[in-house]
Amino acid sequence: MKLKLTISFLLILITSLSFSQDVKDLYYDMEVGVIENLNDTIPQDIQLTNEAGELIFLKDQIDKPTAIVFVYFRCPGICSPLMDGLADVIQKSDLEIAKDYQVITISFDPKETYDLAVKKKNNYKSLIKGKNTQEGWKFYTGDSLNIAKATKALGFRYKKVGNEYTHAATVIVTSPDGKITRYLNGTYFLPFEFKLAIMEASKGQAGPTINKILQYCYSYDPVGQAYVLNITKITGAIILIMGLIVFLLLVFVKTKRKQQ
């Protein structure tokens, strides 16, 4: 009986390690997307340019729950829907921007300068009524070195294609001490979802999104140029779960027999 239990445990352990490695390889081999660096703290040496053209350290600007967004201001694609979605949830939220939280938008295009950041900020200020976006929504730019540091630290991966960029849409939430606590992916955010992320950040509580599960369950098909359900990986996960259940049942039965 002991031999059977040992063999079962070893098989489950090997399968589990293989499963974890598959997830890790899939997750970190992404060329474009978001890597959730939860519980990591923003480095102190990331230097950006603020709306006045002054050099600042990103970490020093974070003294309350903060929603960080990477875009580039001349983006013809997903950046505008992302920013519109953020403006919409700021308007609808019962939290007070600049008091309960702040938003930081960072251009990851090193060619964009702070004067363009100011223009973009003014555009979004006009969309939001009754909120202190002047103090609560900051727009930064940076050079290529510091942008690379910031995107790497926060898990934002993008790729330059011609004169444009391919990238994901996400809001990265951090605690007042700069710890990454949540990723809100997409271009539309429910006020409740946004508020919960901010409240958790205020307590330093981190949590993953469902994207990690989706990235494991789906694989990119280069022929069809689309993401398809990966049956092999899902089957492996089911086998692993069933193996764990069988192992626990064997342990339970053995313990019960000893007691009898």
TAFEN-V90944 format. One record per residue. N is the residue number from 0. PSI is psi in whole degrees, 0 to 359 (none if undefined). Layout:
n psi
N PSI
N PSI
This chain:
n psi
0 317
1 322
2 318
3 318
4 318
5 315
6 317
7 316
8 317
9 319
10 317
11 319
12 315
13 315
14 320
15 317
16 319
17 318
18 313
19 320
20 322
21 316
22 314
23 315
24 317
25 319
26 317
27 352
28 1
29 132
30 323
31 131
32 204
33 127
34 123
35 96
36 56
37 140
38 354
39 151
40 139
41 129
42 154
43 340
44 11
45 116
46 128
47 175
48 129
49 187
50 345
51 3
52 15
53 145
54 131
55 162
56 128
57 314
58 325
59 341
60 352
61 105
62 9
63 169
64 133
65 133
66 118
67 133
68 130
69 125
70 179
71 137
72 334
73 16
74 129
75 359
76 247
77 343
78 317
79 313
80 323
81 312
82 323
83 318
84 322
85 316
86 321
87 315
88 330
89 316
90 319
91 335
92 143
93 359
94 150
95 115
96 144
97 342
98 303
99 333
100 174
101 164
102 136
103 121
104 128
105 126
106 129
107 10
108 110
109 347
110 343
111 138
112 170
113 333
114 326
115 325
116 320
117 316
118 317
119 321
120 316
121 325
122 317
123 334
124 323
125 341
126 340
127 120
128 140
129 17
130 146
131 67
132 342
133 317
134 331
135 344
136 107
137 145
138 123
139 155
140 175
141 170
142 171
143 323
144 311
145 328
146 317
147 319
148 316
149 313
150 324
151 314
152 325
153 359
154 25
155 116
156 133
157 167
158 135
159 129
160 104
161 235
162 1
163 181
164 143
165 128
166 168
167 171
168 117
169 152
170 125
171 120
172 134
173 158
174 172
175 339
176 12
177 15
178 133
179 123
180 338
181 148
182 124
183 106
184 147
185 190
186 357
187 133
188 130
189 138
190 321
191 315
192 316
193 315
194 317
195 318
196 320
197 317
198 319
199 321
200 323
201 335
202 359
203 21
204 125
205 149
206 143
207 163
208 172
209 351
210 327
211 319
212 317
213 321
214 331
215 320
216 338
217 145
218 151
219 128
220 106
221 336
222 308
223 350
224 50
225 163
226 130
227 155
228 128
229 96
230 321
231 313
232 322
233 318
234 318
235 320
236 319
237 317
238 318
239 315
240 316
241 321
242 320
243 319
244 315
245 317
246 314
247 323
248 319
249 317
250 318
251 314
252 318
253 318
254 319
255 321
256 321
257 320
258 325
259 none
